[in-house]
Amino acid sequence: MSASGAPPGIERRRFTTDEYHQLAEVGILGADDRVELLAGEIWEAAAVGSPHAGCVNRLSTWFSARLAGRAIVAVQNPVRLDEHSEPEPDLALLRPRRDFYAGGHPTPADVLLLIEVCDASWSFDRRVKLPLYARAEVPEVWLLHLDGRALHIFRRPDGGAFREIRAVGGAERASPEAFPDLVLAASDPFT
């Protein structure tokens, strides 16, 4: 058996971000396909339910109203982490750029905060996406757990893991590290 558990001579084929985009250009992946490239593998995203969509809409509205001219608020748009990963986080706060990233997807150096809203995806986001974000040195990631009604904050990536991890809930408050003047109650995205 090979390292992947497959018989000898059979290996898993990882895609690059360029190949992933070519699959879309030739029509193998369609505009309506909800997929992400993570560590070279194409993953189908779960359907977005109403509570999930409502939370993303609340957060987008909240951040957009407070960050005009200070950051770009991107909703479910790609972030190119490396040659093999291009997730589409629910929300990304990006450094302002004159072209609004029309000339190329943002990279970890452009990211101020990524937010994933998690319901059925909670385990997947923690097990698969969070380590990718840490390895790419995304400075801060928030996981909003809909079922647990809690905000989990991950900061200070180092050696492929986040060194600062904090969970807040209810009336506890949190601020993005890049914008300490923005104060959000942990319960705000859920109500």
C-alpha positions, 0 to 999 in steps of 0.5 A: 500500500502507498502512503495514501492507503491506495494500492502501489502505483495509484496515487491521489491527484491534487489540483493546483488553483490554475487547474481548478480555474481551467476546469471552470473555464472549460465547463467541467465546473459550472457557475452554480457548482458550490465547490472549493479547492482545499489542499488540492482536492475539490470539495462540494459545499453544503447547501446554505440554510436560512439561518446560515444565510441570515447570519452572513447577511447580518455580519456583512451589513454590520461590517460594511456599515462600519468599515466603509473606506477602511476595508473591503467586505467580501461575501463568499468570494475566493481567497487564494491561500497557496498553489493548492487551496482557494476556499470561499469563506463566508466573509472576508475583511480585506485590505483596501485595493483600488481594483477591489481585487478584480485583477486577482483573488486576495491572498493571505497578505490581503486578509485582515479577518476571515469568518466562517459560519458553521452549522453542519460544517462545524467539524469540517471547518475546524478539521480541514479549513482552519489548519489551512488558514493557519498554515497560510498565516491568515492573521485571524479567523472567526468560526461562528457556531450556529448550533452552539450560538458561540463565536470562536476566535483564532489568532496568531498563526504559528507553525501551522496552528493558531496560538490564541484561541478564545470562545465567546458567547451571549453578551460577551464582546469581541473585536477584530484585531485589525479593528479594535474600535469595532465591538460586537456582542457574540450574540449579535450575529444570531439575532 
